[in-house]
Amino acid sequence: MNYQALYRMFRPQSFQDVVGQEHVTKTLRNAISKGKQSHAYIFSGPRGTGKTSIAKVFAKAINCLNPQDGEPCNECAICKGITQGTNGDVIEIDAASNNGVDEIRNIRDKVKYAPSESKYKVYIIDEVHMLTTGAFNALLKTLEEPPAHAIFILATTEPHKIPPTIISRAQRFDFKAIGTEQITDRLRFVAEEQQLDYDNEALEFIAKASEGGMRDALSIMDQAIAFGDEHLTLQDALDVTGSVDEAALNELFKDVVDGNVKNAFTRYHQFISEGKEVNRLINDMIYFVRDTIMNKTVNNHAEFDALMNFDLDMLYHMIDIINDTLVSIRFSVNQNVHFEVLLVKIAEMVKSEPDTVTNVATTQVASQPNNDVLLQRMEQLENELKTLKAQGIAQASPKQQSSQSNTRGKRQNKGTFSMTNIAKVLDEANKEDIQLLKKHWLEVVDYAKKNDKKSLVSLLQNSIPVAASEKRVLIQFDEEIHCEIVNRDDEKRTSIENVVRNIINKNVEVVGVPSDQWMRVRTEYINSRKQHDKEEHQTSSNDREEQQDTDVAQKARDLFGAETVHLIDEE
């Protein structure tokens, strides 16, 4: 077989060829130049980011006969042997299939023998987190007292599964997801090397779809080339990945926003019939909303404007709903139902909060102001003002303005939190219950993490209880949208209440308040209680005075007779 996959053909052969991991390559190159390489390394990070490739480059660099500034020459017999996989001193082991004690003992028995043709023996153990506990224990002895000629490189995508005793005996390098622009540049280089015609949109989409993995990007590119002809197009990339283009997503969101859910369902089932994946479709929706947020934030013109007339809070809420569906759909056997419910949720959210939609005409005028129109409008307003003054219409009093301001404030907070519910918590709040909850709050967050309640973790990790009673809890949220979700979403609120109950063994009702509103809410509550107490005290004093007046009058009647005593009201 002559053809080689692109990710193998363009595998980095030197540190200089590696893309996006400069913090790793620079450190290793300097260590090799100074002869200060370690006996063991841990390479951790997402798949396809260069862990095994850098391990092989490292093996070549330390064994190269003609190294240059820590780089292998790729010309000597040692370098060529390692590149071709024929050098017996560089041993690659897949821990996923060789994860037992016997395999590691076999390594331990052979590592003591000197390398046959190279300076160092290099053991590259991929997916090392798959080793059993016994296998890790067998490896530990070798890492504690390694031979001078042996170097271990442990590669993993899940470093948290490696025992701390192993991690402490090796130098750890964390590989990061590669940036979209860096992947796009590399794909462009590959396309030009292959003398392939391409559309820039196709390369950019492939880079985004790879989610930071260079190997995935090259594999998708390989598929798209095989699927199409000699010209790589965006449609080829969409077809092989099962993704939906932004124009189709724009139409889907337009249907949902307009309340035409039936048409949205039809469009969705058409996507499925074309072989689109539900998970990929939801990811594409998240990116679509994200791009809308970015365009609104920097005032960019958006080609696809289905959501451009919504305010940022609504878009944040929309992303949360879509992301929650993505989390739940991974554990569901009926993904279609989840997606259809998602469309209904978004439509109902838009329908229930029409104030979040900006008027299209207003938006267009704001983005493209016309001086003549503005001057004409100003003259019209001035004439109206003169007419009103001539008719003797008074300006609103300060008290009325204050009332209007308060009304606006209440309208802004509508749906976010309820003063009535907060007052119920504060009326019964006590020091013991809030101290208990604060003491165990980190346990509440950890419980949500350990039990895979990912949608709750995002709500709880930036929150703190501020008041508590035997039956109710008031939680302060950094993000107002999180507060609104807890107060309005019965399912989320019940889930939080269940987690709290499991930690402190109490059935409580959860109420949320935004952090930027908490001080104002607390002050209003205190003032309200003071006014209430003052009124009660005044009423009690009046009652006592009336009772005293009644007693004096009765004594006067007893002394002087009812017919001679007349009560006079001084007021």
C-alpha positions as CSV (number, residue, x, y, z in Angstrom):
1,M,0.0,0.0,0.0
2,N,1.7,3.2,-1.2
3,Y,-0.8,5.8,0.1
4,Q,-0.1,7.1,3.6
5,A,-2.7,8.9,5.7
6,L,-2.0,12.7,6.0
7,Y,-1.5,12.6,9.8
8,R,1.2,10.0,9.3
9,M,2.8,11.7,6.3
10,F,3.0,15.1,8.0
11,R,3.9,13.8,11.5
12,P,6.5,16.2,13.1
13,Q,10.1,15.0,12.7
14,S,11.7,17.7,14.8
15,F,10.6,20.1,17.6
16,Q,10.4,22.9,15.1
17,D,7.7,21.1,13.2
18,V,5.4,20.8,16.3
19,V,2.5,23.2,16.2
20,G,1.0,24.8,19.3
21,Q,3.2,23.3,22.1
22,E,6.0,25.8,22.3
23,H,6.1,25.6,26.1
24,V,7.0,21.9,25.8
25,T,9.3,21.8,22.8
26,K,11.4,24.8,24.1
27,T,11.9,23.2,27.5
28,L,12.9,19.8,26.1
29,R,15.2,21.3,23.5
30,N,17.0,23.3,26.2
31,A,17.3,20.3,28.5
32,I,18.8,18.2,25.7
33,S,21.3,20.9,24.7
34,K,22.5,21.2,28.3
35,G,22.5,17.4,28.9
36,K,20.0,17.8,31.7
37,Q,17.2,15.5,30.6
38,S,15.1,13.7,33.2
39,H,14.8,9.9,33.6
40,A,11.0,10.1,33.4
41,Y,8.4,12.4,31.8
42,I,4.6,12.5,31.8
43,F,2.9,14.0,28.8
44,S,-0.7,14.8,29.4
45,G,-3.3,16.5,27.3
46,P,-6.2,16.1,24.8
47,R,-5.9,13.5,22.0
48,G,-4.1,14.5,18.8
49,T,-2.1,17.3,20.3
50,G,1.4,15.8,19.7
51,K,2.2,13.8,22.9
52,T,3.5,10.6,21.1
53,S,5.0,12.6,18.2
54,I,7.1,14.8,20.6
55,A,8.1,11.6,22.5
56,K,9.6,10.2,19.3
57,V,11.3,13.4,18.4
58,F,12.7,13.5,22.0
59,A,14.0,9.9,21.5
60,K,15.7,10.9,18.3
61,A,17.2,14.1,19.7
62,I,18.9,12.4,22.7
63,N,20.3,9.6,20.6
64,C,21.1,11.6,17.5
65,L,24.7,11.3,16.3
66,N,24.7,14.9,15.0
67,P,22.3,17.0,17.1
68,Q,22.0,20.7,16.6
69,D,20.7,22.9,19.4
70,G,18.7,20.0,20.9
71,E,17.2,19.1,17.5
72,P,17.7,15.7,15.7
73,C,19.4,15.8,12.3
74,N,17.0,13.2,10.8
75,E,19.9,12.1,8.6
76,C,21.9,9.7,10.7
77,A,21.2,6.0,11.0
78,I,19.8,6.4,14.5
79,C,17.3,9.1,13.5
80,K,16.2,7.1,10.4
81,G,15.8,3.9,12.4
82,I,13.6,5.6,15.0
83,T,11.5,7.3,12.3
84,Q,11.0,4.0,10.5
85,G,10.3,2.1,13.7
86,T,13.2,-0.3,13.2
87,N,15.4,0.9,16.2
88,G,15.1,-1.7,18.9
89,D,16.1,0.8,21.7
90,V,12.9,2.9,21.4
91,I,10.0,0.7,22.7
92,E,6.4,1.8,22.2
93,I,3.8,0.2,24.5
94,D,0.1,0.6,24.4
95,A,-1.0,0.4,28.0
96,A,-4.7,0.0,26.9
97,S,-3.9,-3.6,25.8
98,N,-0.8,-4.3,27.9
99,N,-2.1,-3.1,31.2
100,G,-1.3,-6.1,33.5
101,V,1.4,-6.7,36.0
102,D,3.2,-9.3,33.9
103,E,3.8,-6.8,31.0
104,I,5.3,-4.2,33.3
105,R,7.4,-6.9,35.0
106,N,8.7,-7.8,31.6
107,I,9.8,-4.2,31.1
108,R,11.4,-4.1,34.5
109,D,13.4,-7.3,33.7
110,K,14.7,-6.0,30.4
111,V,15.3,-2.4,31.2
112,K,18.6,-3.3,33.0
113,Y,20.2,-4.4,29.8
114,A,22.2,-1.7,27.9
115,P,20.9,-0.3,24.6
116,S,22.1,-2.2,21.5
117,E,22.8,0.7,19.1
118,S,21.7,3.9,20.8
119,K,22.9,5.9,23.8
120,Y,19.6,5.6,25.6
121,K,16.7,3.2,25.8
122,V,13.4,5.1,25.6
123,Y,10.2,3.5,26.7
124,I,7.1,5.3,25.4
125,I,4.0,4.0,27.3
126,D,0.8,5.4,25.7
127,E,-2.5,5.7,27.6
128,V,-0.6,4.9,30.8
129,H,-3.7,5.7,32.9
130,M,-5.1,2.3,31.7
131,L,-2.5,0.4,33.8
132,T,-3.9,-1.6,36.8
133,T,-2.9,-0.7,40.3
134,G,-0.6,-3.7,40.5
135,A,1.1,-2.7,37.2
136,F,1.6,0.9,38.6
137,N,3.2,-0.6,41.7
138,A,5.5,-2.8,39.5
139,L,6.5,0.3,37.5
140,L,7.1,2.4,40.6
141,K,10.3,0.5,41.6
142,T,11.9,1.1,38.2
143,L,11.0,4.8,38.3
144,E,12.5,5.1,41.8
145,E,15.9,3.6,40.8
146,P,16.2,3.7,37.0
147,P,19.3,2.6,35.1
148,A,21.3,5.5,33.7
149,H,20.6,4.5,30.1
150,A,16.8,4.3,30.5
151,I,14.2,7.0,30.0
152,F,10.5,6.6,30.4
153,I,7.9,8.8,28.7
154,L,4.3,8.2,29.9
155,A,1.6,9.7,27.7
156,T,-2.0,10.0,28.9
157,T,-5.3,11.9,28.3
158,E,-6.4,11.4,31.9
159,P,-3.6,12.4,34.3
160,H,-5.9,12.3,37.3
161,K,-6.0,8.5,37.1
162,I,-2.2,8.2,37.5
163,P,-1.2,7.6,41.2
164,P,0.6,10.5,42.9
165,T,3.6,8.3,43.6
166,I,4.2,8.0,39.9
167,I,3.6,11.7,39.1
168,S,6.0,12.8,41.8
169,R,8.8,10.8,40.2
170,A,8.5,12.3,36.7
171,Q,8.5,15.7,35.0
172,R,5.0,16.6,33.9
173,F,4.2,18.5,30.7
174,D,0.6,19.5,30.1
175,F,-0.3,19.7,26.4
176,K,-2.9,22.2,25.4
177,A,-5.6,22.1,22.7
178,I,-4.1,23.7,19.6
179,G,-5.6,27.0,18.5
180,T,-8.0,27.2,15.5
181,E,-5.7,29.6,13.6
182,Q,-2.7,27.4,14.1
183,I,-4.5,24.4,12.8
184,T,-5.8,26.3,9.8
185,D,-2.3,27.4,8.9
186,R,-1.0,23.9,9.2
187,L,-3.8,22.6,7.0
188,R,-3.0,25.2,4.4
189,F,0.6,24.1,4.5
190,V,-0.4,20.5,3.9
191,A,-2.8,21.4,1.1
192,E,-0.1,23.4,-0.7
193,E,2.4,20.5,-0.2
194,Q,-0.2,18.2,-1.7
195,Q,-0.9,20.7,-4.5
196,L,-4.5,20.6,-3.6
197,D,-7.1,23.3,-4.5
198,Y,-9.1,24.3,-1.5
199,D,-11.6,26.9,-0.1
200,N,-10.4,28.8,3.0
201,E,-13.9,28.3,4.5
202,A,-13.3,24.5,4.4
203,L,-10.0,24.7,6.2
204,E,-11.4,27.0,8.9
205,F,-14.4,24.7,9.4
206,I,-12.2,21.6,9.7
207,A,-10.0,23.4,12.2
208,K,-13.0,24.3,14.3
209,A,-14.5,20.8,14.0
210,S,-11.3,19.2,15.2
211,E,-11.7,20.9,18.6
212,G,-7.9,21.5,19.1
213,G,-6.6,18.2,17.8
214,M,-4.2,18.3,14.9
215,R,-4.5,14.6,14.2
216,D,-8.3,14.9,14.0
217,A,-8.0,17.9,11.7
218,L,-5.8,16.0,9.3
219,S,-8.0,12.9,9.4
220,I,-11.1,15.0,8.6
221,M,-9.2,16.7,5.8
222,D,-8.2,13.3,4.4
223,Q,-11.8,12.2,4.4
224,A,-13.1,15.3,2.8
225,I,-10.5,15.0,0.0
226,A,-11.5,11.4,-0.6
227,F,-15.2,12.3,-0.5
228,G,-15.0,15.2,-3.1
229,D,-12.9,15.7,-6.2
230,E,-9.6,17.6,-6.6
231,H,-11.1,20.7,-5.0
232,L,-11.7,20.8,-1.2
233,T,-15.0,22.6,-0.5
234,L,-16.9,23.6,2.7
235,Q,-19.8,21.3,1.7
236,D,-17.3,18.3,1.5
237,A,-16.2,19.0,5.0
238,L,-19.8,19.4,6.3
239,D,-20.8,16.1,4.7
240,V,-18.0,14.0,6.1
241,T,-18.4,15.5,9.7
242,G,-22.2,15.3,9.8
243,S,-22.3,19.1,10.5
244,V,-24.9,21.7,9.5
245,D,-23.8,24.9,7.8
246,E,-24.6,28.2,9.4
247,A,-27.2,29.2,6.8
248,A,-29.3,26.2,7.6
249,L,-28.8,26.8,11.4
250,N,-29.9,30.4,10.8
251,E,-33.2,29.2,9.3
252,L,-33.7,26.7,12.1
253,F,-33.3,29.5,14.7
254,K,-35.6,31.8,12.7
255,D,-38.3,29.2,12.9
256,V,-37.9,28.7,16.6
257,V,-37.8,32.5,17.3
258,D,-40.9,33.1,15.2
259,G,-42.7,30.3,17.2
260,N,-43.0,28.1,14.2
261,V,-41.9,25.0,16.1
262,K,-43.6,22.6,13.6
263,N,-41.5,23.9,10.8
264,A,-38.4,23.7,13.0
265,F,-39.2,20.0,13.7
266,T,-39.5,19.3,10.0
267,R,-36.2,21.0,9.4
268,Y,-34.5,19.0,12.2
269,H,-35.8,15.7,10.9
270,Q,-34.5,16.6,7.4
271,F,-31.1,17.1,9.0
272,I,-31.3,13.6,10.5
273,S,-32.4,12.0,7.2
274,E,-29.3,13.6,5.6
275,G,-27.1,11.7,8.2
276,K,-26.4,14.6,10.5
277,E,-25.5,13.6,14.1
278,V,-27.6,15.1,17.0
279,N,-24.5,15.7,19.2
280,R,-22.7,17.5,16.3
281,L,-25.9,19.5,15.6
282,I,-26.2,20.7,19.2
283,N,-22.5,21.7,19.2
284,D,-23.0,23.6,16.0
285,M,-26.0,25.4,17.7
286,I,-23.7,26.4,20.6
287,Y,-21.1,27.8,18.2
288,F,-23.8,29.7,16.3
289,V,-25.1,31.4,19.5
290,R,-21.5,32.0,20.6
291,D,-20.7,33.7,17.3
292,T,-23.8,35.9,17.6
293,I,-22.6,37.0,21.1
294,M,-19.2,37.8,19.7
295,N,-20.6,39.8,16.9
296,K,-22.9,41.8,19.2
297,T,-20.1,42.4,21.7
298,V,-17.7,43.9,19.1
299,N,-20.5,45.4,16.9
300,N,-19.6,43.3,13.9
301,H,-22.0,42.9,11.0
302,A,-23.4,39.4,11.0
303,E,-24.3,37.5,7.8
304,F,-26.6,35.2,9.8
305,D,-28.8,37.4,12.0
306,A,-31.5,35.1,13.4
307,L,-30.5,35.9,16.9
308,M,-29.0,39.4,16.5
309,N,-32.0,41.1,17.9
310,F,-31.8,39.5,21.3
311,D,-30.0,41.0,24.3
312,L,-26.9,39.3,25.7
313,D,-28.7,37.9,28.8
314,M,-31.1,36.0,26.6
315,L,-28.3,34.6,24.5
316,Y,-26.4,33.5,27.7
317,H,-29.5,31.7,28.9
318,M,-30.0,30.1,25.5
319,I,-26.4,28.7,25.6
320,D,-27.1,27.3,29.1
321,I,-30.2,25.5,27.9
322,I,-28.5,24.1,24.8
323,N,-25.5,23.0,26.8
324,D,-27.7,21.3,29.4
325,T,-29.4,19.3,26.6
326,L,-25.9,18.3,25.2
327,V,-25.0,16.9,28.7
328,S,-28.3,15.0,29.2
329,I,-28.4,13.7,25.6
330,R,-25.1,11.8,26.0
331,F,-26.8,9.4,28.5
332,S,-30.1,9.1,26.6
333,V,-31.3,6.3,24.3
334,N,-33.8,8.7,22.6
335,Q,-31.9,11.7,21.4
336,N,-34.7,12.9,19.1
337,V,-37.0,13.6,22.0
338,H,-34.4,15.6,23.8
339,F,-33.7,17.7,20.8
340,E,-37.4,18.4,20.0
341,V,-37.9,19.4,23.7
342,L,-34.9,21.8,23.3
343,L,-36.6,23.5,20.4
344,V,-39.8,23.9,22.4
345,K,-37.8,25.3,25.4
346,I,-36.1,28.0,23.3
347,A,-39.4,28.9,21.6
348,E,-41.2,29.2,25.0
349,M,-38.3,31.2,26.5
350,V,-38.5,33.7,23.7
351,K,-42.3,33.8,23.9
352,S,-42.3,34.4,27.7
353,E,-39.7,37.2,27.5
354,P,-40.6,39.4,24.5
355,D,-38.9,42.5,26.1
356,T,-35.5,41.0,25.4
357,V,-36.1,41.3,21.6
358,T,-34.7,44.6,20.2
359,N,-36.8,46.3,17.5
360,V,-35.2,45.6,14.1
361,A,-35.8,49.1,12.8
362,T,-34.3,50.7,15.8
363,T,-31.2,48.4,15.5
364,Q,-30.8,49.4,11.8
365,V,-31.1,53.1,12.6
366,A,-28.6,52.8,15.4
367,S,-26.1,50.9,13.2
368,Q,-26.5,53.1,10.2
369,P,-27.4,56.6,11.4
370,N,-28.7,59.2,9.0
371,N,-28.0,62.8,9.9
372,D,-31.0,64.3,8.0
373,V,-33.3,61.8,9.7
374,L,-31.9,62.6,13.1
375,L,-32.2,66.3,12.6
376,Q,-35.7,66.0,11.4
377,R,-36.6,63.9,14.4
378,M,-35.0,66.4,16.8
379,E,-37.0,69.2,15.3
380,Q,-40.2,67.2,15.7
381,L,-39.5,66.4,19.3
382,E,-38.7,70.1,20.1
383,N,-42.0,71.2,18.5
384,E,-43.9,68.6,20.6
385,L,-42.2,69.8,23.7
386,K,-43.2,73.4,23.0
387,T,-46.8,72.4,22.4
388,L,-46.9,70.5,25.7
389,K,-45.5,73.5,27.6
390,A,-48.0,75.8,25.9
391,Q,-50.8,73.5,27.1
392,G,-49.6,73.8,30.6
393,I,-48.6,70.2,31.2
394,A,-46.5,70.1,34.3
395,Q,-43.3,68.0,34.7
396,A,-43.4,65.0,36.8
397,S,-42.7,65.6,40.5
398,P,-39.6,64.2,42.1
399,K,-41.8,61.7,43.9
400,Q,-43.4,60.6,40.7
401,Q,-40.0,60.3,39.0
402,S,-38.7,58.2,42.0
403,S,-41.8,56.0,41.7
404,Q,-41.2,55.5,38.0
405,S,-37.5,54.7,38.6
406,N,-38.5,52.1,41.2
407,T,-41.1,50.6,38.8
408,R,-38.3,50.3,36.1
409,G,-36.0,48.6,38.6
410,K,-38.7,46.1,39.6
411,R,-39.5,45.5,35.9
412,Q,-35.8,44.7,35.2
413,N,-35.7,42.3,38.1
414,K,-38.9,40.6,37.1
415,G,-38.4,36.9,36.9
416,T,-34.9,37.0,38.4
417,F,-35.9,36.9,42.1
418,S,-38.8,37.4,44.4
419,M,-38.7,39.8,47.4
420,T,-41.5,37.9,49.0
421,N,-39.6,34.6,48.9
422,I,-36.4,36.2,50.1
423,A,-38.4,37.8,53.0
424,K,-39.7,34.4,54.0
425,V,-36.1,33.2,54.4
426,L,-34.9,36.2,56.3
427,D,-37.9,36.2,58.6
428,E,-36.9,32.8,60.0
429,A,-33.1,33.0,59.4
430,N,-30.8,32.2,62.3
431,K,-27.0,32.1,62.9
432,E,-26.8,28.3,63.6
433,D,-28.3,27.2,60.3
434,I,-26.2,29.5,58.1
435,Q,-23.0,28.6,59.8
436,L,-23.8,24.9,59.3
437,L,-24.5,25.4,55.6
438,K,-21.4,27.5,55.0
439,K,-19.3,24.9,56.7
440,H,-20.5,22.2,54.3
441,W,-21.0,24.2,51.1
442,L,-17.9,22.9,49.5
443,E,-19.1,19.4,50.2
444,V,-22.4,20.3,48.4
445,V,-20.4,21.4,45.3
446,D,-18.1,18.3,45.4
447,Y,-21.1,16.1,45.7
448,A,-22.6,17.5,42.5
449,K,-19.2,17.0,40.8
450,K,-18.8,13.4,42.0
451,N,-22.3,12.4,41.0
452,D,-21.9,13.7,37.5
453,K,-24.4,16.5,37.9
454,K,-22.6,18.8,35.5
455,S,-25.5,21.2,35.0
456,L,-25.6,21.8,38.7
457,V,-21.8,22.3,39.1
458,S,-21.9,25.4,36.8
459,L,-24.6,26.9,39.0
460,L,-23.1,26.0,42.4
461,Q,-19.4,26.7,41.9
462,N,-19.9,30.5,41.8
463,S,-22.5,30.7,44.6
464,I,-22.5,31.0,48.4
465,P,-25.3,30.7,51.0
466,V,-26.0,34.0,52.7
467,A,-29.0,33.2,55.0
468,A,-30.7,30.0,56.2
469,S,-33.4,28.8,58.5
470,E,-34.7,25.3,59.4
471,K,-36.8,25.2,56.2
472,R,-35.3,27.7,53.7
473,V,-32.0,28.7,52.3
474,L,-31.0,31.9,50.5
475,I,-28.1,31.4,48.0
476,Q,-26.2,34.3,46.4
477,F,-25.2,33.7,42.7
478,D,-22.4,35.7,40.9
479,E,-24.3,35.4,37.6
480,E,-27.8,36.8,37.5
481,I,-28.8,34.3,34.8
482,H,-27.9,31.4,37.3
483,C,-30.1,33.0,39.9
484,E,-32.9,33.2,37.4
485,I,-32.5,29.6,36.4
486,V,-32.7,28.4,40.1
487,N,-35.8,30.5,40.8
488,R,-37.7,29.7,37.7
489,D,-36.6,26.1,36.8
490,D,-38.3,23.8,39.2
491,E,-36.2,20.8,38.1
492,K,-32.9,22.6,38.7
493,R,-34.1,24.0,42.1
494,T,-35.3,20.5,43.2
495,S,-32.0,19.0,42.2
496,I,-30.0,21.5,44.3
497,E,-32.4,20.9,47.3
498,N,-31.8,17.2,47.0
499,V,-28.0,17.7,47.0
500,V,-28.2,20.0,50.1
501,R,-30.4,17.5,51.8
502,N,-27.9,14.7,51.2
503,I,-25.1,16.8,52.9
504,I,-26.8,18.4,55.9
505,N,-29.8,16.0,56.3
506,K,-32.4,18.7,56.1
507,N,-35.3,19.3,53.8
508,V,-35.0,23.0,52.7
509,E,-36.4,25.2,50.0
510,V,-33.8,27.1,47.9
511,V,-34.2,30.7,46.9
512,G,-31.7,32.6,44.8
513,V,-30.5,36.2,44.8
514,P,-27.9,37.9,42.4
515,S,-24.7,39.1,44.1
516,D,-25.0,42.6,42.7
517,Q,-28.5,42.9,44.2
518,W,-27.9,41.3,47.6
519,M,-26.8,44.4,49.5
520,R,-29.8,46.4,48.2
521,V,-32.2,43.6,49.0
522,R,-30.9,43.2,52.5
523,T,-31.1,47.0,53.1
524,E,-34.7,47.1,51.8
525,Y,-35.6,44.2,54.0
526,I,-34.1,45.8,57.2
527,N,-35.8,49.1,56.5
528,S,-39.1,47.3,55.9
529,R,-38.8,45.4,59.2
530,K,-37.9,48.7,61.1
531,Q,-41.0,50.4,59.6
532,H,-43.2,47.5,60.5
533,D,-41.9,47.3,64.1
534,K,-42.4,51.1,64.4
535,E,-46.0,50.9,63.2
536,E,-46.6,48.0,65.6
537,H,-45.1,50.0,68.5
538,Q,-47.2,53.0,67.6
539,T,-50.4,50.9,67.4
540,S,-49.6,49.3,70.8
541,S,-49.0,52.8,72.4
542,N,-52.2,54.1,71.0
543,D,-54.1,51.1,72.4
544,R,-52.6,51.6,75.8
545,E,-53.5,55.4,75.8
546,E,-57.1,54.6,74.8
547,Q,-57.3,52.0,77.6
548,Q,-56.0,54.5,80.1
549,D,-58.5,57.1,78.9
550,T,-61.3,54.5,79.3
551,D,-60.2,53.7,82.8
552,V,-60.1,57.4,83.9
553,A,-63.5,58.0,82.5
554,Q,-65.0,55.0,84.3
555,K,-63.5,56.2,87.6
556,A,-65.0,59.6,87.0
557,R,-68.4,58.1,86.4
558,D,-68.1,56.1,89.5
559,L,-67.2,59.1,91.6
560,F,-69.5,61.8,90.1
561,G,-72.3,59.8,88.4
562,A,-72.8,59.0,84.8
563,E,-75.2,61.9,84.2
564,T,-72.7,64.5,85.2
565,V,-69.7,63.2,83.3
566,H,-69.3,64.1,79.6
567,L,-66.3,63.1,77.5
568,I,-64.9,65.8,75.3
569,D,-62.7,64.9,72.3
570,E,-60.0,67.5,72.1
571,E,-59.2,66.8,68.5
